[in-house]
């Protein structure tokens, strides 16, 4: 079989398969219905097989059509990506990049990444959206974001994900807290403590709740705050015991206003990384941003 693919035929096949209708496919491609129908009949004649089942109310692909459709989508995605990459090279970064990150990373990681990124792509406009990772991943899935820097949720697929950094949560307390002088008494007094933890509906909150459930002692209901800075300030005042990653409180630990203590029992470990669309490869600009994130995480205090 000597067949030279015509992009109009490939785009018509994908459009009809997605829309289930020649009329809707024509509208999507901004051509006439007869043009779509003619392209696909010509394609079937060239390949010598039936690609579409036209007998029902909704046009559907045959088994042969399914095989070709899968390959067509991949070819068109690669061509679209090549167009974006070439456009990015031509304009030297005259693009935008939409990135989502949790509030904590917007304070501690994203600023250094943006500084380096602007040096590399001075005419690229980065848009940063701060929210919980789960919310940001939903926006990534529907194309409203290009990248998400955040916590890897439990059982999340590794497709479209680059691991970057692992950390472990710790107790942060006032230097005047009884545990600061007698850490040995910690486990016997866990149930008496007012813990201060991060917002609900987040991966961090889920991990902390799981740790509390695993402990033999029944804990007080924790105080839940939506801001890491507020958790640290409350811990400084002796209002309770904060549960955060040590790097979040590295400045306060260094100046002695907070003290970090290892959490007893099973450790609360987290994994951070960068998420990108599974529908396409990251562009050159996006790859540069991912690389800068990797460098920034390498410089994080352990």
C-alpha positions in Angstrom: 0.0 0.0 0.0 1.5 3.3 -1.1 -0.4 5.9 0.9 0.8 9.5 1.5 -1.3 10.9 4.3 -3.1 14.2 3.8 -3.4 16.3 7.0 -6.9 17.4 6.0 -8.0 13.8 6.0 -6.4 13.1 9.4 -8.0 16.2 11.0 -11.3 15.2 9.5 -11.1 11.7 10.9 -10.3 13.0 14.4 -13.0 15.6 14.3 -15.7 13.2 13.2 -14.6 10.6 15.8 -14.7 13.3 18.5 -18.0 14.9 17.5 -19.8 11.9 16.2 -21.2 13.9 13.3 -20.1 15.1 9.9 -22.0 18.4 10.5 -20.4 19.1 13.8 -17.0 18.1 12.6 -17.3 20.4 9.6 -18.3 23.3 11.9 -15.2 22.5 14.1 -12.9 22.6 11.1 -14.5 25.6 9.5 -15.2 23.7 6.2 -18.3 22.3 4.5 -19.9 19.0 5.4 -19.4 17.7 1.9 -15.7 18.5 2.2 -15.4 16.4 5.3 -17.4 13.5 3.8 -15.4 13.6 0.6 -12.0 13.6 2.5 -13.0 10.6 4.5 -14.4 8.6 1.6 -11.2 9.2 -0.3 -9.2 8.1 2.7 -11.2 4.9 2.9 -10.7 4.2 -0.8 -6.9 4.8 -0.5 -6.6 2.5 2.5 -9.0 -0.1 1.1 -11.0 -0.4 4.4 -14.1 1.1 6.1 -13.1 3.5 8.8 -16.5 4.8 9.9 -19.8 3.2 10.7 -22.5 5.6 9.3 -25.5 3.4 10.1 -26.4 4.8 13.5 -27.6 8.3 14.7 -24.0 8.9 15.8 -21.1 8.3 13.4 -18.6 5.9 15.1 -15.2 4.5 14.1 -14.8 0.9 13.1 -12.1 -1.3 14.5 -9.9 -0.3 11.6 -10.8 3.3 12.2 -9.9 3.0 15.9 -6.3 1.9 15.0 -5.8 4.7 12.5 -7.4 7.3 14.9 -5.0 6.5 17.7 -2.0 7.1 15.4 -3.6 10.2 13.8 -4.0 11.9 17.2 -0.4 11.2 18.0 0.8 12.6 14.7 -1.4 15.8 15.0 -0.3 16.4 18.6 3.4 16.1 17.5 2.8 18.6 14.7 1.0 21.0 16.9 3.9 20.7 19.5 6.5 21.3 16.7 4.6 24.5 15.7 4.6 25.7 19.3 8.3 24.9 19.7 9.3 26.7 16.5 7.2 29.7 17.4 8.8 29.9 20.7 12.3 29.8 19.1 11.3 32.4 16.5 10.0 34.8 19.1 12.7 34.0 21.8 10.2 33.5 24.5 7.5 35.9 23.6 4.9 33.7 25.1 3.1 33.1 28.3 3.5 30.3 30.8 0.7 29.6 33.3 2.0 27.9 36.5 0.2 26.8 39.6 1.8 26.3 43.0 0.7 25.9 46.6 1.0 29.1 48.8 4.0 27.7 50.7 6.0 27.2 47.5 5.0 30.7 46.3 6.8 32.0 49.4 9.8 29.7 49.4 10.6 28.3 46.0 8.7 30.1 43.2 10.4 33.6 43.7 13.9 32.3 43.0 12.6 30.3 40.0 10.9 33.3 38.5 14.0 35.4 39.0 16.1 33.0 37.0 13.3 32.4 34.4 13.0 36.1 33.6 16.7 36.3 33.0 16.4 33.5 30.5 13.1 34.6 28.9 12.8 38.4 29.5 9.9 38.8 27.1 7.9 35.8 28.4 5.0 36.6 30.8 4.7 34.0 33.6 1.3 33.9 35.3 1.4 32.3 38.8 -1.8 30.9 40.5 -1.6 29.9 44.1 -4.0 27.2 45.4 -4.0 23.7 46.8 -2.3 21.1 44.5 -5.6 19.2 44.0 -7.4 22.3 42.7 -4.4 23.2 40.4 -4.3 19.7 38.9 -7.9 19.9 37.9 -7.1 23.2 36.0 -4.1 21.5 34.4 -6.3 18.7 33.2 -8.6 21.1 31.4 -5.8 23.2 29.9 -6.1 26.2 32.1 -2.5 25.8 33.4 0.6 24.7 31.7 2.5 23.4 34.7 1.8 22.7 38.4 4.5 22.6 41.1 3.1 20.7 44.1 2.7 17.7 46.3 2.2 14.3 44.6 -1.1 13.0 45.8 -1.4 9.4 47.0 -1.6 6.8 44.2 -1.2 9.6 41.5 -0.1 8.4 38.1 3.5 9.0 37.2 2.4 10.1 33.7 3.1 13.8 33.2 5.0 14.0 36.5 8.6 14.8 37.4 9.7 14.1 41.0 11.8 16.8 42.5 12.1 16.7 46.3 11.2 14.7 49.4 10.6 16.2 52.9 9.3 15.1 56.3 7.0 17.0 58.6 8.1 17.9 62.1 6.7 19.5 65.3 7.6 23.2 65.7 7.3 24.6 69.2 8.1 27.7 71.2 11.6 27.5 72.9 9.6 27.9 76.1 7.4 24.9 75.5 8.0 22.0 78.0 9.1 19.7 75.2 12.0 22.1 74.3 13.7 21.1 77.6 12.3 17.6 78.1 11.7 15.9 74.7 11.5 12.6 76.6 8.1 13.5 78.0 6.7 14.1 74.5 5.0 10.8 73.8 3.3 10.6 77.2 1.7 14.1 76.7 0.7 14.0 73.1 -3.0 13.8 73.9 -2.8 17.0 76.0 -1.4 19.1 73.1 -3.2 21.5 70.8 -1.9 20.7 67.4 -2.0 23.4 64.7 -2.2 22.0 61.2 -2.6 23.1 57.6 -5.9 23.5 55.7 -8.4 20.7 55.1 -8.8 19.2 51.6 -5.0 19.2 51.1 -2.6 16.3 50.8 -0.7 17.6 53.9 -3.9 17.6 56.0 -4.7 14.1 54.9 -1.2 12.9 55.8 -1.4 14.5 59.3 -4.9 13.0 59.9 -3.6 9.6 58.9 -0.7 10.0 61.4 -3.1 11.0 64.2 -5.3 8.0 63.5 -2.3 5.7 63.7 -1.3 6.8 67.2 -2.7 4.8 70.2 -3.6 7.9 72.1 -6.7 9.9 71.2 -5.7 13.4 70.2 -7.5 16.7 70.7 -9.3 18.1 67.6 -6.5 20.1 65.8 -6.7 23.8 65.1 -6.8 24.1 61.3 -5.3 27.2 59.6 -5.0 28.0 55.9 -1.6 29.8 56.1 1.8 28.4 57.1 2.9 31.8 58.5 -0.1 31.8 60.9 0.8 28.3 62.1 4.3 29.4 62.9 3.2 32.6 64.7 0.7 30.6 66.8 3.5 28.1 67.7 5.8 31.0 68.6 3.2 32.3 71.1 2.9 28.9 72.7 -0.7 28.5 71.6 0.0 25.0 70.3 2.3 22.6 68.5 2.6 23.3 64.8 3.1 20.5 62.3 5.1 21.7 59.3 8.1 20.9 57.2 11.4 22.1 58.7 12.2 24.1 55.6 9.1 26.2 56.1 10.4 27.3 59.5 14.1 27.3 58.7 14.5 31.1 59.4 12.7 30.8 62.7 14.6 27.7 63.7 17.9 29.5 62.8 17.1 32.6 64.9 15.8 30.5 67.9 12.2 31.7 67.9 11.0 28.1 67.0 12.4 24.7 67.7 11.9 21.6 65.5 11.3 18.2 67.1 11.0 14.8 65.3 7.5 13.5 65.2 7.1 10.2 67.1 5.6 7.1 65.5 5.3 6.7 61.7 7.0 9.6 59.9 5.0 11.9 57.7 6.9 12.0 54.4 5.9 13.9 51.3 7.0 14.1 47.7 7.1 17.3 45.6 7.3 17.5 41.9 6.2 19.2 38.7 3.2 18.2 36.8 2.6 18.8 33.0 -0.1 17.9 30.5 -0.2 14.2 29.6 -1.7 15.2 26.2 1.6 16.7 24.9 5.2 17.1 25.6 6.3 20.3 27.5 7.5 23.1 25.2 11.0 24.5 25.3 9.9 27.3 27.6 8.1 24.8 29.9 11.1 22.5 30.0 13.3 25.5 31.0 10.9 26.3 33.9 10.9 22.6 35.0 14.7 22.6 35.0 14.8 25.8 37.1 12.4 24.2 39.6 14.7 21.2 39.9 17.6 23.5 40.7 15.6 25.4 43.3 14.5 22.2 45.0 18.1 21.0 45.1 19.0 24.1 47.2 16.1 23.5 49.7 17.3 22.9 53.3 16.9 19.2 54.2 
